[in-house]
Amino acid sequence: MHVLLVRLRLLGDVVFTTPAIRALRRRYPSARLTYLVERHAAAVVQGNPHLDEVIIAERPRGMARLAADVALAARLRRGRPDIAIDFHGGPRAGWLTWASGAPRRIGYAVAGRSWLYTDVMARPRELRPRHSVENQWDLLTRLDPAFDQPPDPAADAVEMTEDPVAAANMAARLAAARIEADATLIVVHVTAGNPFRRWPGEAFSALLAALAAAAPSRRIILSFGPEEAGAADAIAGAARVRLGAAGGRIVAFGQLSIAELRALVVRATLFVGGDTGPLHVAATTATPIVGLYGPTLAERSAPWRDPALVTEAVDPGALWCRPCNQRRCVPGDFRCLAGIAPGAVAAACERALERARRHEAGTRHPV
């Protein structure tokens, strides 16, 4: 049996499909599993031990996109998949699922596109406090009643295989930055392509200064998205001004690939970031995490991993406009993001670090 899995865009959503990949392999150990993904998120599934093949769906511009998609559809059809599961539901993903020629095609019920699938799963339009991993797992229940049991984050956590080249690169960069082996390394993702996920830069600067000032052994490394180096530099610069002589605790590191970011987080003591793809990449590690949730809900997109791992969530509390569909800020002032105080995030970071210390001490010296 050959199963084609389709998940185009976005990075975090690709991470959220990895529990389903593992479950499919467990249920069908001899099946061929192929995953179709766009290049920017391919690092999440490349090297996944449960997949037999990863196919990249390129995104050229203009008419070249049409030619590329026709060629891609022909390639998928040559693979003769028996089943195709569209975890995405967008127009392009739906068309490629249909064009694969799979006799059985599973996807979400979407107005005007449900005909692309042979098996359709209803997807409520309201923003429910239900995790995205569970929403994508729903599609498996259309395939086989064995998947009717909901996923368990302890048994079916998100996963991403470490890239040995990226790990070696990161070790070299840490050595070049003269970061001591016993340093408390904190990674903070300070940007977001989506303005609805973008905590204000001045808030990040205040947070960085507070974290760095709390202990001389701390080294803070900023991560940021493509073409966002300027914003990250401004945030780091403002934090260094606040810190004065201790400004060197904020380390300039430059742009990281997704694989390099994960390799860095593995070596870190703490990861801090908004509800963006890097947060969910970090969730594939055991590193403590502090997540910031403005228009989104932690119940829907918190790190999906063993509950025994240290995870903290910070949000602005109850707002009449929250959660929202992130297409238009109805109040117009992004109050959900502005309502997250740097002090509250810093306190969550200190709690996470303390919880991690207690857990490590208990592991070394069991009672």
C-alpha positions in Angstrom: 0.0 0.0 0.0 1.3 3.5 -0.9 0.0 6.5 1.1 0.7 10.0 -0.1 0.5 12.7 2.6 0.1 16.3 1.5 0.8 19.3 3.8 1.7 22.6 2.0 2.4 25.5 4.3 3.1 26.4 7.1 6.1 25.3 9.1 4.2 24.8 12.4 1.4 22.9 10.6 3.9 20.5 9.1 5.3 19.8 12.6 1.7 19.1 13.7 1.4 16.3 11.2 4.3 14.3 12.5 2.3 12.4 15.2 0.0 11.2 12.3 3.0 10.1 10.3 4.2 7.9 13.3 0.7 6.5 13.8 0.4 5.5 10.1 3.7 3.7 10.2 2.7 1.9 13.4 -0.6 0.8 11.9 0.8 0.0 8.4 4.4 -1.1 9.0 4.9 -2.3 5.4 3.2 0.6 3.7 5.1 3.1 1.5 4.7 6.6 3.0 5.4 9.6 0.8 5.2 13.2 2.0 4.6 16.2 -0.2 5.8 19.5 1.3 7.1 22.9 0.2 10.8 23.7 0.5 10.7 26.1 3.4 9.2 23.4 5.8 10.9 20.4 4.2 13.6 20.2 7.0 10.9 19.1 9.4 10.2 15.8 7.6 13.4 15.1 5.8 15.1 12.4 7.7 11.8 11.4 9.4 12.4 7.6 10.1 8.7 6.8 9.4 8.7 8.2 5.8 10.0 6.5 2.7 10.1 9.5 0.5 9.8 13.3 0.7 8.8 15.3 -2.4 9.4 19.0 -2.6 6.6 21.1 -4.1 8.5 24.1 -5.5 6.7 27.5 -5.8 8.1 29.3 -8.8 6.4 32.6 -9.8 3.9 33.3 -12.6 3.1 30.8 -15.3 6.1 28.7 -14.3 4.1 27.7 -11.2 1.4 26.1 -13.5 4.1 24.2 -15.5 5.8 23.0 -12.3 2.5 21.8 -10.8 1.5 19.9 -13.9 4.9 18.2 -13.8 4.6 17.5 -10.1 1.1 16.0 -10.6 2.6 13.7 -13.3 5.3 12.6 -10.9 2.8 11.9 -8.1 0.6 9.9 -10.5 3.6 7.8 -11.6 4.1 6.8 -7.9 0.6 5.2 -8.1 -0.5 6.1 -4.5 -3.4 4.0 -3.2 -4.5 6.7 -0.7 -3.8 10.4 -0.6 -4.5 12.4 2.6 -4.6 16.2 2.3 -3.8 17.7 5.7 -3.8 21.2 4.2 -7.1 21.8 2.4 -5.9 24.7 0.3 -6.7 25.0 -3.4 -3.3 23.9 -4.6 -3.0 21.0 -2.1 -6.5 19.8 -3.0 -5.8 19.9 -6.7 -2.5 18.0 -6.3 -4.2 15.4 -4.1 -6.8 14.9 -6.8 -4.3 14.9 -9.6 -2.2 12.2 -7.9 -4.7 9.7 -9.2 -5.1 8.0 -5.8 -8.3 5.9 -5.8 -9.0 7.0 -2.3 -8.5 10.7 -1.4 -9.2 12.1 2.1 -9.6 15.7 2.9 -11.6 18.4 4.7 -15.0 19.5 3.6 -14.3 22.9 1.9 -17.0 24.8 -0.1 -16.3 24.3 -3.8 -13.5 21.7 -3.3 -15.0 18.7 -1.5 -15.4 17.0 -4.9 -11.7 16.6 -5.0 -11.9 13.9 -2.3 -13.6 10.5 -2.0 -13.8 10.8 1.8 -14.6 14.1 3.4 -14.1 15.2 7.1 -16.2 18.1 8.4 -14.1 20.9 9.8 -16.0 23.3 12.1 -15.5 27.0 11.1 -15.4 28.3 14.7 -12.0 28.6 16.5 -12.4 25.8 19.0 -10.0 25.3 22.0 -8.9 22.0 20.4 -5.3 21.3 19.4 -4.3 21.4 15.7 -2.7 18.0 16.1 -6.1 16.6 16.9 -7.7 18.5 14.1 -5.3 16.9 11.6 -5.5 13.5 13.2 -9.3 13.6 12.5 -8.5 12.8 8.8 -7.0 9.4 9.9 -10.3 8.4 11.4 -11.7 8.5 7.8 -9.1 6.0 6.8 -9.3 3.4 9.5 -11.4 3.0 12.7 -8.1 2.1 14.5 -7.4 5.9 14.7 -10.6 6.7 16.5 -8.6 6.9 19.7 -7.4 10.5 20.0 -3.6 11.1 19.9 -1.7 11.2 23.2 1.1 13.8 23.3 3.2 11.5 25.6 3.0 8.6 23.1 2.7 10.6 19.9 4.6 13.8 20.3 5.7 16.0 17.4 9.1 15.1 16.1 12.0 16.2 13.9 15.2 14.3 13.3 18.4 16.2 14.1 20.5 17.0 11.0 24.1 16.0 11.8 25.5 18.7 9.4 23.4 21.4 11.1 24.4 20.1 14.5 28.1 20.3 13.6 27.6 23.8 12.2 25.9 24.9 15.4 28.7 23.5 17.6 31.2 25.4 15.6 29.3 28.6 15.8 28.9 28.3 19.5 32.6 27.7 19.9 33.4 30.7 17.6 31.1 32.9 19.8 33.1 31.7 22.8 30.0 30.6 24.7 31.1 28.6 27.6 29.9 25.0 28.0 28.3 25.8 31.4 26.6 29.0 30.2 22.8 29.2 30.6 21.9 29.5 26.9 18.5 31.1 26.1 17.1 31.2 22.6 14.5 33.9 21.9 12.7 34.0 18.6 11.9 37.8 18.2 10.1 38.1 14.9 7.0 36.8 13.0 6.0 37.1 9.4 2.4 37.4 10.4 1.6 40.7 12.2 -1.0 38.9 14.3 1.8 36.8 15.9 4.3 39.7 16.3 4.9 40.8 19.9 6.1 44.4 19.9 9.9 44.9 19.5 10.1 47.1 22.6 8.5 44.3 24.6 11.1 41.8 23.4 13.9 44.3 24.2 12.7 44.6 27.8 12.4 40.9 28.1 15.9 40.3 26.8 17.4 42.8 29.2 15.5 41.3 32.1 16.7 37.8 31.3 20.3 38.8 30.7 20.5 41.0 33.8 19.2 38.2 36.1 22.4 36.1 36.0 25.9 36.7 34.6 26.1 33.1 33.2 23.3 33.7 30.8 23.8 34.1 27.1 20.9 35.2 25.0 20.7 34.3 21.3 18.1 35.8 19.0 16.6 33.9 16.2 14.5 35.5 13.5 12.8 34.8 10.2 14.1 35.4 6.6 14.5 39.1 5.8 13.9 40.1 9.4 17.5 40.7 10.5 17.0 44.4 10.7 14.2 44.1 13.2 16.2 41.6 15.2 19.2 43.9 15.3 17.1 46.8 16.5 15.6 44.7 19.3 19.1 43.4 20.4 20.5 46.9 20.2 17.8 48.4 22.4 18.3 45.6 24.9 22.1 46.2 25.0 21.4 49.8 25.8 19.3 48.8 28.7 22.0 46.4 30.0 24.9 48.8 29.6 28.2 46.9 30.5 26.3 43.6 30.6 25.2 44.0 26.9 27.6 41.3 25.8 25.4 38.7 27.3 23.2 39.2 24.2 25.0 37.3 21.4 24.8 38.2 17.7 24.4 34.9 15.8 22.9 35.8 12.4 20.4 33.9 10.3 19.7 30.2 11.1 18.2 27.5 8.9 15.3 25.5 10.4 17.7 22.6 11.0 20.2 24.8 12.6 17.6 26.4 14.8 16.6 23.0 16.1 20.2 22.0 16.7 20.7 25.2 18.7 17.5 24.7 20.8 18.7 21.2 21.7 21.7 22.7 23.3 19.8 25.5 25.0 18.4 25.8 28.5 15.3 27.6 27.4 13.4 28.7 24.3 11.1 31.7 24.2 8.9 32.7 21.3 5.5 33.5 19.9 3.0 31.1 18.3 5.0 30.7 15.1 6.8 27.9 13.3 10.0 28.1 15.4 8.1 27.5 18.6 6.8 24.2 17.2 10.2 23.2 15.9 11.4 23.8 19.5 8.7 21.6 20.7 10.4 18.6 18.9 13.1 18.9 21.5 13.1 18.4 25.3 14.2 22.0 26.0 11.9 24.0 28.3 9.7 26.4 26.3 7.8 29.6 27.1 5.2 30.4 24.4 3.4 33.7 23.8 -0.2 33.6 22.6 -2.0 36.7 21.4 -4.9 36.1 19.1 -4.4 32.3 19.3 -5.1 29.8 22.1 -2.5 27.7 23.9 -5.2 24.9 23.9 -5.0 25.0 20.1 -1.3 25.4 19.4 0.8 24.8 22.5 3.8 22.5 22.1 2.5 19.0 21.5 4.9 16.8 23.5 5.3 14.8 26.7 3.5 16.8 29.5 6.4 15.9 31.8 8.5 18.4 29.8 8.6 22.0 31.0 6.3 24.3 29.1 4.8 27.6 30.1 2.2 29.6 28.2 1.6 33.4 28.5 -1.4 35.2 27.1 -3.3 38.5 27.7 -6.2 36.8 29.4 -9.8 37.0 28.4 -10.6 39.5 25.6 -13.9 39.8 23.8 -12.1 39.6 20.4 -9.9 36.6 21.3 -9.3 34.2 19.6 -9.7 35.7 16.2 -9.3 34.6 12.5 -6.2 36.8 12.1 -7.5 38.5 9.0 -8.4 41.9 10.6 -7.8 43.3 14.1 -11.3 44.4 14.9 -10.3 46.8 17.7 -7.5 47.9 15.5 -4.8 48.1 18.2 -3.6 44.4 18.5 -4.5 44.6 22.2 -4.0 40.8 22.6 -0.3 41.2 21.8 0.2 44.6 23.5 -1.5 43.1 26.6 1.3 40.6 27.2 3.6 42.3 29.6 7.4 41.7 29.4 7.4 41.2 33.2 4.9 38.4 32.9 6.9 36.7 30.3 10.2 37.1 32.3 8.4 35.6 35.3 7.3 32.6 33.2 10.9 32.2 32.0 12.2 32.1 35.6 9.5 29.6 36.5 10.4 27.4 33.6 14.1 27.5 34.4 13.4 26.7 38.1 11.1 23.8 37.2 13.8 22.5 34.9 16.5 22.8 37.6 14.2 20.9 40.1 13.5 18.2 37.5 17.2 17.8 36.7 18.1 17.6 40.4 15.4 15.0 41.0 16.7 12.9 38.1 20.2 13.0 39.5 19.2 12.4 43.1 16.0 10.4 43.2 14.2 10.3 46.5 
